[in-house]
Amino acid sequence: MIDIHSHILPGIDDGARNLSEALTMLQMAVDSGVTTQVLTPHIDRAKYGNNRDNLVKSFMCFKEHVDAKNLPIKLLLAAELRIAPEIMRMVMTDEVPCLGTYQGQKTFLLEFPRGDIPFGSENLVKWLLARDYLPIIVHPERNSHFLAQRKKLQAFVDLGCHLQITACSLTGKFGAEVQCMAEQLLVARQVSAIASDCHNTKGRSPDLAQGFERALSILSKHEAEDLVTLMPNALTHENAFH
């Protein structure tokens, strides 16, 4: 399986606190069947000072430790970008740590605030798409506005955005309402990928396998497998950091 969303890179955001925890999380991912792990720290100027340069340095350092442990997993680097006007500057200066390239467009993870859809978001997404940057909206099922008004999410889908849901949303960790929306998005065939969005070894551990098992009860085996193999592979094609 390919996990396109995680916070395993240590000491860089609200994910793994140190190298030991990060390596434990990575081993958990391996044990659950993940063969490619994308490390996607937050880029959010309001909370973290991350940029592409410091993430690449941290990634290369972490990769050396992983190689020394001989863990059988491929590592890729990208980022989870909080929607904000700052993204425009990052695009214009080629500073977005992208997942890869899909059908000629650069793919990246785009996060909305949990309880808000900032004014002008649709215009920003249109601006990005016009420049061949394809947003993959992460965990839309956990956004209260999308939950209450599904048409607001549909507007972004209609523009061409892809959707990634969280594994533990499907298993009920975030409550029945979130689980129901995640399942409905699967049934509607609007999901491009399931990912762990793991942050630690306990409450938000690497659990892509559990999400996949739940998807198997909703979709055909072929469709469920596509969401953790085929589509994640396509979205991470030509990743620049490995």
Secondary structure, 3 states (H helix, E strand, C coil): CEECCECCCCCCCCCCCCHHHHHHHHHHHHHCCCCEEEECCEECCCCCCCCHHHHHHHHHHHHHHHHHHCCCCEEEECCEEECCCHHHHHHHCCCCCCCEEECCEEEEEEECCCCCCCCCHHHHHHHHHHCCEEEEEECHHHCHHHHHCHHHHHHHHHHCCEEEEEHHHHCCCCCHHHHHHHHHHHHCCCCCEEECCECCCCCCCCCHHHHHHHHHCCCCHHHHHHCCCHHHHHHCCCCCCC
